[in-house]
Amino acid sequence: MARKRKRSSGSGRIGCLFLIVLAVAIGTAAYFWYDWGISGPAAEPVAITIAEGASLTSAAKALQEKGAIRSKDSFLRFAKLFGSDAPIRTGEYEVPAHATGAEILEMLQSGKVKQRFVTIPEGMPSVLVRERLMKEPLLTGAVETPAEGSVLPDSYAFQSGEERAAVLARMQKAMDEALAEAWKARKPTTVVKTPREAVILASIVEKETALPSERRTVAAVYSNRLRIGMRLQADPTTIYPITKGKPLGRRIRQSELRAVNDYNTYAIAGLPVGPIANPGRESIEAVLDPAESKALYFVADGKGGHVFSDTLEQHDANVRKWYKLRRDRGEM
C-alpha cells in the first residue's frame, strides 16, 4: 500500500512568510493612503512658508518636520501618482488640522496663502499711516511718511516678511485708481476743477463728519461756500498745521483760528494748499456729486450728526441750541 507523501514544511513556511509580507505591505500602503486621502496627522493648524524657488521636495520635507504629513517620500509618491503637475506657489500657508496630503498639495499649487491685513481707516492722516505700517511686526524695511491724501483707506493683505514699501505702494496705487474712476463719473454740479482739488475737499469732508449719510450734504455746504467766495472756516484745516492730522486734544485757540498759513481756512479763502487726511472713496464721490442743497452752515446736533441751515440767522439759532445742550450736559 502506497504511503501519502508528507508536504514539505519549507514550502509552507515560505507561503506563510509571503502572506505576512503581503499583509505588512498592504497595511503600510493603507497607512500612508490614509494620510494622503482621508486624514492627516496634524492635530492643530500648521504654519509653513514656501520660499521663492522652493521645490515640492523641500516643501514636503518641511511639512514632515512640522508634522503636517507622516512621510515626505510617501507624500511625493502619491503626489506624482494622483496629484497635478502644477508648480507650488510662494507664500505663507496655514495647513488646517488633519488636512490630507491631497488637500495640502492643492493648497500649495493654488496659492491659497494665509491672509494678514493692515487696515487704514477713512480719514487717517499720513503720519499715522506710517506709524501703523512701522508698528506691524511681520513687515520689513522702513518707509517715509507718504504724501497726504495719497493713500486709499482700506484693508490690505500682506505676507509675513513683506516690505513695508511694497504694501504702501499698493495703498497709493489703489488711491490713484479709485480717484481716476471717481473723476470719470463726476457730476457737473461739482465745484472742484482737478482730481487733486477733489482729494483736498474730500479730506475736509472726511474729517467733518463720521456719518456716511451726511457726506454729500457736508460736501454741498463747502461747495456752496467756494462758489460764492465764502471762506470754508473748517476747524480741521486749522488743526492740521499744528498736529499734522493727529488729534489736538483740546479746544482750538483764537490765536490759532487767526493764524495765517496755507491750511487755515478761517484765515484764507478757497481750498487749503493740500489734503489734511486720506479720504475714503465715499468722501471723494461726495465732493464729485454733492447733494442738492443751498445750505451754507452746519453745527453738531448732539446726537453724532449735524443740523444744516441756509442762512446765518438759522445757523445762529442752531448754535444756541447746541450750546444749551452742552450746558445741560455740564460740558460748558
Secondary structure as GFF3:
##gff-version 3
##sequence-region A 1 332
A	DSSP	alpha_helix	9	37	.	.	.	ID=ss1
A	DSSP	beta_strand	46	50	.	.	.	ID=ss2
A	DSSP	alpha_helix	56	65	.	.	.	ID=ss3
A	DSSP	alpha_helix	72	82	.	.	.	ID=ss4
A	DSSP	beta_strand	91	95	.	.	.	ID=ss5
A	DSSP	alpha_helix	101	110	.	.	.	ID=ss6
A	DSSP	beta_strand	116	119	.	.	.	ID=ss7
A	DSSP	alpha_helix	126	135	.	.	.	ID=ss8
A	DSSP	beta_strand	155	158	.	.	.	ID=ss9
A	DSSP	alpha_helix	164	184	.	.	.	ID=ss10
A	DSSP	alpha_helix	195	208	.	.	.	ID=ss11
A	DSSP	three_ten_helix	212	214	.	.	.	ID=ss12
A	DSSP	alpha_helix	215	228	.	.	.	ID=ss13
A	DSSP	alpha_helix	235	243	.	.	.	ID=ss14
A	DSSP	alpha_helix	254	258	.	.	.	ID=ss15
A	DSSP	alpha_helix	281	288	.	.	.	ID=ss16
A	DSSP	beta_strand	297	300	.	.	.	ID=ss17
A	DSSP	beta_strand	306	309	.	.	.	ID=ss18
A	DSSP	alpha_helix	312	328	.	.	.	ID=ss19
###
